[in-house]
């Protein structure tokens, strides 16, 4: 399982960087400019990602799995909580604007594009279902705590923060699940076409932003390596202990460990672009944490197998 997982991680990272390269070249040759990148970002956040959320919960599942789904939701929330706690400690001396971006980069992980293909290859559709719960909780945090972290809205606009495409689509998805409603085939097919835009567009935006920012890429920046340490090593290690205690089911255990070990979310760049924050730091944390999962995830998986045994 370790070798297979390592090969899938490498393949996934290879795909990511090909798409990023496409965005880099598009920006270099003037095909995609900064304003266009902002417009595509809005398209992703307002239309595409809500469709991803809804479709994640359209997969059929057995009612007997509900307990495990609730445990997965708890573990997903704890993963974010661990990120918040660790990032507040290690970045407490950073200047406010940069601290905010480093905290976001540590708390929010790539539960969608990066983790779900790994779960499908290693654990099958049940693993993907548990991963989808992590995606839903991720979006709940991203569209509440994440937005308030990014734009510093005051309490007066609290309700406005909750009334956003991410939360609305999550409520729709949960309503469909609660009442066991299956969308018509024509609607599902349409949504699949839209969700298919998520990965390539998000990676192309990263490539575009990387081109705009690459001259400022600084591997001597200690804060970036703190982010890598926290996101790729510390949080997964903390979560392994909690997951081992809470997740008795082996598939749920491995699905939770893999997802909690994911690199910084691509949403970090999308939100930084939308809210005109430190995109340069966002690009660097996404690329570094993603690249170094080649090392970190196989190691975390090896530890998980020692605790729980191979599948």
Secondary structure as the mmCIF struct_conf table of DSSP 4:
data_model
#
loop_
_struct_conf.conf_type_id
_struct_conf.id
_struct_conf.beg_label_comp_id
_struct_conf.beg_label_asym_id
_struct_conf.beg_label_seq_id
_struct_conf.end_label_comp_id
_struct_conf.end_label_asym_id
_struct_conf.end_label_seq_id
HELX_RH_AL_P HELX_RH_AL_P1 UNK A 2 UNK A 28
TURN_TY1_P TURN_TY1_P1 UNK A 29 UNK A 30
BEND BEND1 UNK A 31 UNK A 32
HELX_RH_AL_P HELX_RH_AL_P2 UNK A 34 UNK A 43
HELX_RH_PI_P HELX_RH_PI_P1 UNK A 44 UNK A 48
HELX_RH_AL_P HELX_RH_AL_P3 UNK A 49 UNK A 56
TURN_TY1_P TURN_TY1_P2 UNK A 57 UNK A 57
BEND BEND2 UNK A 59 UNK A 59
HELX_RH_3T_P HELX_RH_3T_P1 UNK A 63 UNK A 65
HELX_RH_AL_P HELX_RH_AL_P4 UNK A 66 UNK A 90
TURN_TY1_P TURN_TY1_P3 UNK A 91 UNK A 93
BEND BEND3 UNK A 94 UNK A 94
HELX_RH_AL_P HELX_RH_AL_P5 UNK A 96 UNK A 107
STRN STRN1 UNK A 109 UNK A 109
TURN_TY1_P TURN_TY1_P4 UNK A 111 UNK A 112
HELX_RH_AL_P HELX_RH_AL_P6 UNK A 113 UNK A 141
HELX_RH_PI_P HELX_RH_PI_P2 UNK A 142 UNK A 146
HELX_RH_AL_P HELX_RH_AL_P7 UNK A 147 UNK A 151
HELX_RH_3T_P HELX_RH_3T_P2 UNK A 155 UNK A 157
HELX_RH_AL_P HELX_RH_AL_P8 UNK A 158 UNK A 162
BEND BEND4 UNK A 163 UNK A 164
HELX_RH_AL_P HELX_RH_AL_P9 UNK A 165 UNK A 178
TURN_TY1_P TURN_TY1_P5 UNK A 179 UNK A 180
HELX_LH_PP_P HELX_LH_PP_P1 UNK A 181 UNK A 184
HELX_RH_AL_P HELX_RH_AL_P10 UNK A 185 UNK A 195
TURN_TY1_P TURN_TY1_P6 UNK A 196 UNK A 196
HELX_RH_AL_P HELX_RH_AL_P11 UNK A 197 UNK A 213
HELX_RH_3T_P HELX_RH_3T_P3 UNK A 214 UNK A 216
TURN_TY1_P TURN_TY1_P7 UNK A 219 UNK A 220
HELX_RH_AL_P HELX_RH_AL_P12 UNK A 222 UNK A 229
HELX_RH_PI_P HELX_RH_PI_P3 UNK A 230 UNK A 234
HELX_RH_AL_P HELX_RH_AL_P13 UNK A 235 UNK A 246
BEND BEND5 UNK A 249 UNK A 249
HELX_RH_AL_P HELX_RH_AL_P14 UNK A 250 UNK A 260
TURN_TY1_P TURN_TY1_P8 UNK A 261 UNK A 261
STRN STRN2 UNK A 264 UNK A 264
TURN_TY1_P TURN_TY1_P9 UNK A 266 UNK A 266
HELX_RH_AL_P HELX_RH_AL_P15 UNK A 267 UNK A 274
TURN_TY1_P TURN_TY1_P10 UNK A 275 UNK A 276
HELX_RH_AL_P HELX_RH_AL_P16 UNK A 279 UNK A 291
TURN_TY1_P TURN_TY1_P11 UNK A 292 UNK A 292
HELX_RH_AL_P HELX_RH_AL_P17 UNK A 293 UNK A 308
#
